[in-house]
Structure formats: structure tokens, C-alpha cells
Amino acid sequence: MYNPFEQTDATFIVLRNEQQQFSLWPSYVPIPGGWTSQFGPSSKDACNDYIETNWTDLRPYVPNE
């Protein structure tokens, strides 16, 4: 079975949702609802570096009410 996350030469993007959570995503797969592109397309390593640098608080974002 093909797994794009195991491909060393695959191209990825970084997605972010409304709760400010990030996700690594294959660049050829349509972006799911509720997510927006934040970085890429680029290599898996570059995308992972972007996530590590920019997603410093893993807790879901809760807006002030």
C-alpha cells in the first residue's frame, strides 16, 4: 500500500486549522475543509521544520469570549 509520508522525495504542505493546530499534508491531495495552507509546497523535512518552529503551543486555541 502506498503511503506518501514514507516517500523521501514527496512534496508536502503545512496546513493550519481554526484552533491553530498544524498538519503535514501531501501537496497533491486536496486541502480538507477547515484547514488552510501555511507553508510549502516543500520537502517533508522543510515542512516539519516549519511546524516545529511555528507550533510552539500544542494546546488547541480557544478564543477569548
Secondary structure, DSSP 8 states (H G I E B T S, - for coil): ---GGG-TT-EEEEEEETT--EEEEETTS---TTEEEEEEEEEHHHHHHHHHHH----S------
